[in-house]
């Protein structure tokens, strides 16, 4: 089932196929409860005809099933079915564009609350040599904040990784993020790449089609990963970010993988709370649960630390298995799974810390 979406969708004119990450294509479970799905779409304030998407996807799925049941020797019928799959491909793509299902806060989230930082010497950001220019002050503050956040991540056993700064557009779409929100980079006749910096697509890119070993082997899940650096964006598609630095922000991103939703939430919340608790923010910052219309499409729920001005300091987004299903990231178990069973997709959560915003908070 490798690269099935690329094989069975219409190819855009003068472009390269985007959908080649190999997502899990059995999306029938998304449409088992249409009323709940409609409620989720309505809560996000999206204008999507769920009945139409469900109908078109089911038509595609029936043809897809027929295609794989068809004998390899029956080349004529197989070619016919493939052409029909291409004609019906909008049904699949529209289903893949659906956002994640909304979720209620986990058990640990119910007790997850913001504590005002204490004025102690232990949580102050050590910064030296700030008397040159405003830019040098900001740069030194960013580095100091980064060291502090990375120290928090390492103390919680997170592993540093060096993800790619550019990814194929397929990886951006796997996260169900708008391609226009990242600058496009093109070199000659080569297909365009998305300049994403340290972000969800770059953090996930290394793990596409990855299978983690069973937990008892000692090298599997849960897994905490982090990286720091510039996050690039197209300003007109990210209006919530001010223009202090034109097209980039310095951030630290932390990715959590786990076998269960509860474990993933608990670990991510511990990281998020530790960052809030250890950073001594001068301006008033408050914890908020993100309303559905402001969630990213891959998020089932999210928390943010915002200033009074609305500027985001840090964000914790829960993805559940949504991203791993789209990127085919799974884990092994002690028992063998038959080909007819749903793979064990990992649960994922992201913590993003805006180092540039925190540095401004201290200045």
TITI-856942 format. One record per residue: residue number from 1; y, x negated, z negated of N, C-alpha, C in turn. Coordinates in steps of 0.02 Angstrom, whole numbers. Layout:
# residues N
n/n_y/n_x/n_z/ca_y/ca_x/ca_z/c_y/c_x/c_z
NUM/Y/X/Z/Y/X/Z/Y/X/Z
...
# end
This chain:
# residues 363
n/n_y/n_x/n_z/ca_y/ca_x/ca_z/c_y/c_x/c_z
1/-60/-42/0/0/0/0/63/-43/0
2/60/-99/33/116/-146/31/172/-125/78
3/233/-122/52/293/-106/92/286/-40/130
4/256/10/98/244/73/133/308/107/153
5/359/102/112/421/137/128/452/108/191
6/449/42/198/477/10/257/439/31/320
7/375/44/312/333/61/370/342/134/392
8/361/177/345/360/248/360/428/282/354
9/481/246/367/547/277/368/581/259/434
10/631/299/452/669/285/512/711/222/502
11/710/180/553/748/118/548/821/131/568
12/869/112/526/940/122/544/958/79/604
13/1004/104/645/1025/67/704/1065/5/683
14/1053/-50/719/1089/-112/707/1086/-135/634
15/1030/-124/602/1024/-142/532/952/-160/516
16/942/-188/458/876/-206/435/853/-154/384
17/789/-137/386/762/-88/338/777/-111/267
18/800/-64/227/819/-80/158/761/-68/111
19/725/-14/121/674/8/73/610/-33/80
20/609/-93/54/549/-135/61/527/-165/-6
21/546/-133/-61/527/-160/-126/457/-136/-147
22/430/-87/-111/364/-60/-126/363/-18/-189
23/401/37/-190/400/80/-249/336/120/-253
24/323/148/-311/266/193/-319/285/259/-286
25/243/281/-239/263/336/-196/239/405/-219
26/194/407/-268/170/472/-292/222/500/-341
27/269/537/-314/324/564/-354/314/637/-371
28/252/662/-364/240/733/-376/257/754/-447
29/249/708/-495/263/726/-565/337/743/-575
30/381/716/-531/453/732/-537/467/806/-526
31/422/838/-488/435/907/-468/389/958/-504
32/354/935/-555/309/982/-591/349/1035/-628
33/406/1017/-655/449/1065/-691/517/1065/-656
34/523/1107/-605/584/1109/-565/644/1132/-606
35/633/1178/-652/690/1203/-692/719/1147/-735
36/675/1107/-765/700/1052/-806/736/1000/-763
37/708/987/-703/740/940/-658/809/965/-638
38/814/1030/-624/879/1060/-607/929/1053/-665
39/905/1062/-725/948/1054/-784/974/983/-790
40/929/934/-777/950/864/-779/1003/848/-726
41/991/874/-665/1039/863/-611/1106/896/-627
42/1103/956/-653/1164/993/-671/1202/957/-727
43/1166/930/-777/1198/894/-832/1235/832/-807
44/1209/801/-755/1242/743/-725/1298/763/-678
45/1306/828/-667/1357/855/-621/1347/829/-550
46/1285/829/-528/1268/808/-460/1254/870/-418
47/1271/866/-354/1260/922/-308/1198/906/-266
48/1139/922/-293/1076/909/-259/1035/973/-257
49/1011/990/-197/968/1048/-189/896/1028/-208
50/878/1038/-270/813/1016/-295/755/1049/-259
51/762/1114/-245/709/1150/-209/696/1120/-141
52/750/1103/-106/743/1074/-39/712/1004/-42
53/734/964/-91/705/897/-99/631/901/-114
54/612/947/-159/542/956/-177/500/977/-117
55/526/1025/-79/490/1050/-20/479/994/31
56/532/958/46/527/905/97/483/847/74
57/487/831/9/443/777/-16/370/798/-12
58/354/859/-31/284/882/-29/257/882/42
59/299/897/90/278/894/161/261/822/179
60/304/775/158/292/704/172/228/682/138
61/219/701/75/160/679/37/95/704/68
62/95/765/93/35/792/126/17/750/187
63/67/732/227/55/690/286/32/621/265
64/62/595/212/43/529/187/-30/529/165
65/-51/580/130/-121/587/108/-167/591/168
66/-148/631/218/-189/637/279/-194/569/314
67/-139/532/314/-139/467/348/-191/420/316
68/-194/419/250/-241/373/217/-312/398/214
69/-320/462/227/-388/489/232/-416/479/302
70/-372/470/350/-392/464/420/-430/399/431
71/-483/403/468/-525/345/483/-486/293/523
72/-498/229/509/-465/176/547/-485/177/620
73/-544/204/633/-567/206/703/-532/260/743
74/-505/310/709/-470/364/743/-397/343/755
75/-388/296/799/-322/266/808/-271/315/835
76/-293/361/878/-246/409/908/-217/455/854
77/-261/482/812/-237/527/759/-196/489/707
78/-216/426/693/-178/386/644/-108/372/669
79/-101/357/733/-35/345/762/7/408/760
80/-25/465/773/11/529/772/37/543/701
81/-6/532/651/14/545/582/70/497/561
82/68/436/585/120/388/567/187/410/595
83/187/435/658/249/459/687/277/519/648
84/231/562/626/252/620/586/281/599/519
85/251/547/490/277/520/426/349/495/435
86/361/461/490/428/435/503/477/492/511
87/456/545/545/501/602/556/516/638/490
88/469/636/444/478/671/380/504/625/325
89/524/564/343/540/513/293/600/531/249
90/644/574/273/701/594/231/677/628/167
91/620/662/172/592/695/113/574/644/59
92/547/587/80/530/534/32/593/501/5
93/639/484/50/699/448/29/743/490/-18
94/748/554/-4/787/597/-49/755/601/-118
95/689/601/-120/654/602/-185/666/536/-222
96/666/481/-186/678/416/-217/750/410/-243
97/796/446/-212/866/443/-233/879/483/-297
98/833/525/-317/843/564/-378/854/519/-438
99/900/537/-482/911/495/-542/854/503/-592
100/854/461/-641/804/463/-695/811/528/-734
101/756/551/-763/758/609/-806/796/592/-870
102/836/638/-894/872/628/-957/822/631/-1014
103/836/593/-1066/792/594/-1125/834/604/-1187
104/801/630/-1239/834/637/-1304/829/571/-1340
105/875/557/-1387/872/494/-1424/805/484/-1458
106/781/422/-1458/718/407/-1490/725/412/-1566
107/669/408/-1601/671/412/-1675/717/360/-1704
108/713/299/-1677/756/246/-1703/829/258/-1686
109/841/292/-1629/910/305/-1609/944/353/-1656
110/906/397/-1689/935/445/-1734/968/410/-1794
111/942/351/-1812/971/313/-1867/1015/256/-1843
112/1028/256/-1777/1065/202/-1746/1140/218/-1750
113/1177/184/-1792/1247/200/-1800/1288/136/-1803
114/1351/145/-1791/1397/89/-1789/1422/71/-1859
115/1418/8/-1877/1445/-16/-1941/1506/-60/-1928
116/1558/-49/-1965/1618/-90/-1957/1602/-162/-1975
117/1621/-211/-1933/1608/-281/-1949/1647/-303/-2011
118/1616/-346/-2050/1647/-370/-2111/1686/-434/-2096
119/1741/-443/-2131/1781/-503/-2122/1750/-561/-2161
120/1703/-594/-2131/1670/-650/-2164/1674/-711/-2119
121/1666/-770/-2149/1668/-831/-2109/1607/-837/-2064
122/1552/-806/-2082/1490/-815/-2045/1491/-782/-1977
123/1532/-728/-1968/1530/-695/-1904/1594/-705/-1863
124/1635/-754/-1881/1693/-768/-1842/1675/-815/-1784
125/1709/-804/-1728/1696/-845/-1669/1732/-912/-1676
126/1696/-968/-1678/1730/-1033/-1684/1759/-1055/-1617
127/1825/-1061/-1614/1858/-1083/-1552/1908/-1137/-1570
128/1905/-1193/-1533/1950/-1248/-1547/1991/-1265/-1485
129/2049/-1294/-1496/2090/-1319/-1441/2115/-1264/-1396
130/2152/-1215/-1423/2174/-1158/-1383/2246/-1164/-1359
131/2281/-1218/-1372/2353/-1221/-1358/2369/-1257/-1292
132/2348/-1229/-1237/2367/-1258/-1172/2399/-1204/-1128
133/2360/-1159/-1100/2385/-1103/-1061/2346/-1041/-1080
134/2372/-983/-1059/2337/-921/-1073/2268/-921/-1041
135/2264/-949/-979/2200/-950/-944/2150/-994/-981
136/2172/-1051/-1005/2126/-1096/-1040/2103/-1064/-1105
137/2149/-1027/-1139/2130/-992/-1200/2075/-942/-1185
138/2085/-903/-1132/2035/-852/-1113/1968/-884/-1097
139/1970/-940/-1059/1908/-973/-1039/1871/-999/-1100
140/1907/-1030/-1147/1875/-1056/-1207/1846/-999/-1250
141/1882/-943/-1253/1858/-886/-1291/1794/-858/-1260
142/1793/-853/-1194/1733/-828/-1160/1673/-872/-1176
143/1682/-938/-1173/1628/-984/-1189/1605/-977/-1261
144/1653/-968/-1306/1635/-961/-1377/1596/-897/-1389
145/1619/-842/-1358/1584/-778/-1366/1514/-783/-1335
146/1509/-816/-1278/1444/-823/-1245/1395/-860/-1290
147/1418/-914/-1321/1373/-952/-1365/1349/-908/-1422
148/1394/-867/-1449/1376/-824/-1505/1324/-771/-1484
149/1337/-739/-1427/1291/-687/-1403/1223/-717/-1386
150/1223/-775/-1354/1160/-808/-1336/1122/-829/-1399
151/1159/-849/-1450/1127/-866/-1514/1091/-805/-1543
152/1124/-748/-1539/1093/-686/-1562/1029/-672/-1524
153/1032/-678/-1457/974/-665/-1415/916/-712/-1432
154/932/-776/-1440/880/-826/-1454/851/-815/-1524
155/892/-796/-1572/866/-782/-1639/818/-723/-1640
156/824/-680/-1590/779/-622/-1584/724/-636/-1534
157/711/-700/-1521/655/-724/-1479/662/-705/-1405
158/723/-697/-1382/733/-685/-1310/728/-751/-1272
159/704/-748/-1211/694/-807/-1169/748/-810/-1115
160/779/-869/-1108/830/-877/-1057/798/-882/-987
161/826/-847/-938/803/-853/-869/864/-867/-825
162/850/-891/-765/904/-904/-716/891/-861/-654
163/914/-799/-654/901/-754/-598/944/-772/-537
164/926/-747/-479/966/-760/-418/1033/-725/-422
165/1085/-754/-394/1150/-723/-394/1157/-674/-335
166/1115/-683/-284/1114/-637/-227/1044/-609/-220
167/1041/-545/-202/976/-512/-192/978/-472/-128
168/918/-455/-104/914/-410/-46/941/-341/-66
169/973/-306/-20/996/-237/-36/940/-193/-63
170/877/-209/-44/821/-169/-69/818/-169/-145
171/836/-225/-176/831/-230/-249/886/-189/-282
172/945/-187/-250/999/-145/-276/978/-72/-272
173/948/-52/-217/926/17/-209/867/32/-255
174/827/-18/-271/772/-6/-319/800/14/-387
175/860/-11/-403/894/9/-466/933/74/-457
176/932/101/-396/969/162/-379/1043/154/-395
177/1069/95/-377/1140/81/-383/1171/84/-314
178/1235/100/-311/1270/105/-247/1279/36/-217
179/1255/26/-156/1262/-39/-123/1335/-59/-117
180/1379/-10/-111/1450/-25/-101/1483/-52/-164
181/1449/-48/-220/1479/-72/-283/1474/-148/-290
182/1437/-180/-245/1430/-253/-246/1454/-282/-180
183/1488/-340/-181/1509/-371/-118/1449/-389/-75
184/1458/-383/-10/1405/-401/37/1417/-472/62
185/1363/-510/68/1368/-579/92/1324/-585/154
186/1354/-609/209/1316/-614/271/1327/-683/301
187/1273/-714/322/1276/-781/352/1245/-778/421
188/1289/-780/472/1264/-780/541/1226/-716/558
189/1168/-726/589/1127/-670/610/1077/-647/557
190/1079/-679/499/1032/-661/446/1052/-593/416
191/1002/-556/392/1018/-491/360/1065/-500/301
192/1109/-452/288/1157/-459/233/1122/-460/165
193/1154/-494/118/1131/-496/49/1185/-465/5
194/1164/-443/-54/1212/-416/-102/1227/-468/-155
195/1292/-482/-165/1313/-530/-216/1320/-492/-282
196/1270/-498/-325/1267/-458/-386/1280/-498/-450
197/1272/-564/-446/1281/-605/-506/1229/-587/-558
198/1248/-592/-622/1202/-575/-677/1207/-499/-688
199/1156/-463/-668/1158/-390/-670/1087/-363/-669
200/1080/-297/-670/1014/-267/-670/972/-290/-610
201/1000/-287/-548/959/-308/-491/935/-380/-495
202/979/-425/-516/959/-496/-519/907/-508/-574
203/915/-474/-631/867/-483/-686/798/-456/-667
204/796/-403/-627/732/-373/-607/700/-409/-548
205/741/-442/-507/716/-470/-444/655/-515/-453
206/655/-554/-507/600/-601/-520/534/-566/-535
207/538/-503/-556/478/-469/-581/451/-416/-534
208/477/-411/-474/452/-362/-426/379/-376/-411
209/338/-323/-415/266/-327/-404/231/-372/-455
210/259/-375/-515/231/-417/-569/184/-375/-612
211/128/-405/-631/82/-373/-679/76/-418/-740
212/93/-392/-798/88/-430/-860/18/-425/-888
213/-7/-479/-918/-75/-478/-946/-78/-433/-1008
214/-138/-416/-1028/-148/-373/-1087/-119/-407/-1149
215/-93/-367/-1196/-59/-393/-1255/-102/-440/-1296
216/-167/-426/-1301/-210/-465/-1344/-218/-537/-1320
217/-198/-551/-1257/-202/-619/-1231/-144/-662/-1256
218/-95/-630/-1287/-42/-668/-1318/16/-688/-1273
219/14/-672/-1209/68/-692/-1164/97/-632/-1128
220/84/-573/-1153/108/-512/-1120/169/-483/-1153
221/168/-417/-1161/225/-380/-1186/223/-374/-1262
222/280/-360/-1295/347/-351/-1266/378/-418/-1246
223/428/-413/-1203/461/-472/-1176/536/-460/-1177
224/573/-510/-1202/646/-506/-1205/674/-565/-1165
225/717/-551/-1117/745/-601/-1072/821/-595/-1071
226/855/-652/-1064/928/-648/-1060/956/-700/-1012
227/1015/-686/-987/1050/-733/-944/1125/-719/-947
228/1165/-771/-939/1238/-763/-941/1269/-790/-877
229/1325/-761/-858/1360/-785/-799/1405/-730/-771
230/1429/-742/-710/1474/-694/-679/1437/-634/-651
231/1466/-575/-661/1442/-514/-629/1494/-495/-577
232/1473/-489/-515/1520/-474/-460/1519/-399/-445
233/1575/-374/-422/1579/-303/-406/1636/-290/-357
234/1634/-233/-326/1688/-210/-282/1733/-165/-324
235/1794/-186/-339/1836/-150/-387/1844/-76/-374
236/1851/-55/-311/1865/16/-300/1805/60/-316
237/1746/30/-323/1687/68/-343/1670/58/-416
238/1711/19/-452/1702/9/-524/1770/20/-558
239/1799/80/-553/1867/90/-577/1875/81/-652
240/1819/84/-690/1825/77/-763/1838/6/-784
241/1832/-42/-737/1843/-113/-754/1912/-133/-731
242/1955/-159/-775/2023/-178/-757/2024/-238/-710
243/2082/-250/-680/2088/-301/-629/2109/-370/-656
244/2096/-382/-721/2116/-446/-750/2085/-504/-710
245/2021/-497/-697/1988/-546/-654/1964/-507/-594
246/1986/-525/-534/1984/-482/-476/1916/-450/-463
247/1865/-490/-449/1801/-461/-429/1743/-484/-472
248/1756/-507/-531/1700/-530/-572/1717/-525/-647
249/1664/-520/-686/1670/-521/-759/1616/-569/-784
250/1630/-603/-839/1579/-645/-870/1539/-601/-918
251/1474/-599/-909/1432/-556/-950/1369/-592/-973
252/1338/-565/-1024/1270/-584/-1043/1228/-521/-1037
253/1174/-526/-999/1128/-470/-990/1062/-485/-1025
254/1036/-437/-1061/972/-444/-1095/926/-388/-1071
255/868/-407/-1047/818/-360/-1020/759/-358/-1068
256/737/-298/-1085/680/-288/-1129/625/-252/-1091
257/564/-280/-1093/504/-247/-1066/457/-233/-1123
258/427/-174/-1123/378/-156/-1175/328/-106/-1147
259/273/-97/-1183/221/-51/-1160/240/22/-1174
260/277/35/-1227/294/104/-1246/369/113/-1252
261/390/176/-1246/461/192/-1252/487/175/-1322
262/447/190/-1373/469/178/-1442/481/104/-1455
263/434/63/-1432/440/-9/-1443/500/-37/-1406
264/508/-15/-1344/564/-39/-1303/631/-20/-1334
265/637/42/-1357/699/66/-1387/715/27/-1451
266/664/17/-1492/674/-17/-1556/700/-88/-1546
267/669/-124/-1499/690/-193/-1487/761/-196/-1459
268/774/-154/-1409/840/-154/-1377/895/-135/-1426
269/880/-87/-1470/930/-66/-1519/943/-120/-1572
270/891/-157/-1589/899/-213/-1636/946/-265/-1607
271/937/-280/-1542/980/-328/-1509/1052/-302/-1507
272/1060/-240/-1487/1126/-210/-1479/1163/-208/-1547
273/1127/-187/-1599/1157/-183/-1665/1176/-253/-1690
274/1134/-302/-1677/1148/-371/-1700/1210/-398/-1667
275/1220/-382/-1603/1280/-405/-1567/1342/-373/-1598
276/1339/-308/-1610/1396/-273/-1641/1411/-301/-1711
277/1358/-313/-1749/1367/-333/-1818/1393/-405/-1825
278/1371/-449/-1780/1389/-519/-1787/1455/-538/-1754
279/1478/-496/-1707/1542/-510/-1675/1598/-476/-1714
280/1645/-515/-1737/1700/-489/-1777/1757/-468/-1732
281/1755/-404/-1709/1805/-380/-1662/1869/-360/-1698
282/1927/-385/-1673/1990/-370/-1706/2012/-298/-1693
283/2008/-277/-1630/2030/-210/-1613/1976/-159/-1632
284/1995/-98/-1640/1948/-47/-1659/1900/-32/-1601
285/1837/-37/-1616/1785/-24/-1567/1739/29/-1595
286/1720/77/-1554/1677/131/-1579/1615/138/-1536
287/1561/159/-1568/1498/172/-1535/1498/243/-1508
288/1478/250/-1445/1475/317/-1414/1411/324/-1375
289/1384/385/-1375/1329/400/-1330/1359/421/-1263
290/1334/392/-1210/1362/405/-1143/1343/475/-1120
291/1392/517/-1100/1375/583/-1075/1338/579/-1008
292/1295/627/-992/1255/623/-931/1293/608/-867
293/1353/638/-855/1388/622/-793/1408/549/-785
294/1412/512/-841/1433/442/-838/1374/393/-842
295/1313/419/-845/1255/376/-845/1244/345/-776
296/1217/285/-775/1193/257/-712/1131/296/-692
297/1115/297/-627/1059/338/-604/993/316/-634
298/986/253/-652/922/231/-680/917/245/-755
299/972/263/-787/973/272/-859/951/343/-879
300/908/347/-929/891/412/-957/939/429/-1014
301/966/379/-1047/1019/386/-1097/1050/317/-1106
302/1107/315/-1139/1141/251/-1149/1190/256/-1207
303/1202/199/-1239/1254/192/-1291/1303/138/-1268
304/1366/146/-1286/1416/95/-1270/1459/81/-1331
305/1485/20/-1334/1538/3/-1380/1602/1/-1340
306/1648/46/-1355/1711/52/-1319/1770/38/-1364
307/1823/9/-1334/1886/5/-1368/1920/73/-1365
308/1975/81/-1403/2013/143/-1400/2038/157/-1330
309/2053/104/-1293/2078/112/-1225/2025/137/-1177
310/1962/137/-1199/1907/158/-1155/1871/100/-1123
311/1897/39/-1132/1864/-19/-1102/1797/-32/-1136
312/1747/-44/-1096/1679/-53/-1122/1668/-125/-1144
313/1643/-134/-1205/1628/-200/-1233/1555/-217/-1221
314/1511/-170/-1234/1439/-181/-1226/1406/-114/-1210
315/1348/-118/-1177/1313/-58/-1157/1238/-68/-1166
316/1206/-17/-1192/1133/-16/-1199/1107/42/-1157
317/1070/27/-1104/1043/79/-1060/968/81/-1062
318/940/140/-1071/868/150/-1072/845/172/-1003
319/793/140/-977/768/157/-910/700/189/-912
320/664/183/-967/595/208/-969/554/171/-917
321/513/207/-879/472/176/-827/504/184/-758
322/564/212/-756/597/227/-692/603/166/-647
323/629/111/-675/638/50/-635/573/16/-618
324/526/14/-665/462/-19/-652/421/18/-600
325/429/84/-596/395/122/-543/424/105/-475
326/489/93/-473/522/78/-409/513/5/-389
327/500/-39/-438/490/-110/-424/417/-132/-432
328/374/-85/-451/303/-97/-460/290/-153/-512
329/316/-142/-572/306/-189/-628/259/-156/-677
330/200/-184/-686/147/-152/-725/119/-200/-777
331/74/-174/-819/39/-217/-867/-35/-198/-869
332/-76/-247/-885/-148/-237/-890/-167/-205/-956
333/-225/-175/-958/-253/-150/-1020/-324/-177/-1028
334/-354/-163/-1085/-422/-187/-1098/-474/-150/-1057
335/-455/-93/-1029/-503/-55/-989/-477/-52/-917
336/-523/-46/-871/-506/-48/-800/-480/21/-777
337/-427/21/-739/-398/82/-713/-424/93/-643
338/-447/154/-629/-472/169/-562/-413/176/-514
339/-427/170/-450/-374/172/-399/-339/240/-398
340/-371/292/-424/-341/359/-423/-295/371/-483
341/-296/326/-532/-254/335/-591/-185/304/-582
342/-137/330/-618/-70/302/-616/-70/234/-650
343/-41/183/-619/-38/116/-651/1/119/-717
344/-9/68/-758/28/63/-821/96/30/-808
345/146/71/-799/213/44/-786/248/27/-851
346/283/-30/-851/317/-52/-912/380/-10/-925
347/399/-6/-988/462/26/-1007/515/-29/-1009
348/575/-12/-988/629/-62/-984/693/-35/-1015
349/733/-81/-1041/800/-65/-1066/845/-125/-1054
350/909/-112/-1042/958/-165/-1029/1012/-164/-1082
351/1031/-223/-1104/1091/-231/-1146/1139/-276/-1107
352/1199/-250/-1093/1249/-288/-1057/1309/-299/-1103
353/1328/-362/-1111/1385/-379/-1154/1440/-408/-1109
354/1498/-378/-1110/1555/-400/-1070/1592/-455/-1108
355/1576/-517/-1093/1607/-574/-1129/1682/-577/-1117
356/1703/-560/-1056/1775/-562/-1040/1813/-512/-1082
357/1785/-452/-1091/1819/-401/-1130/1823/-421/-1204
358/1769/-450/-1230/1768/-471/-1300/1818/-527/-1311
359/1822/-574/-1263/1869/-629/-1270/1941/-603/-1273
360/1956/-551/-1233/2022/-521/-1235/2034/-487/-1302
361/1980/-461/-1332/1985/-428/-1397/2007/-476/-1451
362/1985/-540/-1444/2002/-591/-1494/2071/-621/-1482
363/2095/-617/-1420/2157/-652/-1403/2219/-613/-1425
# end
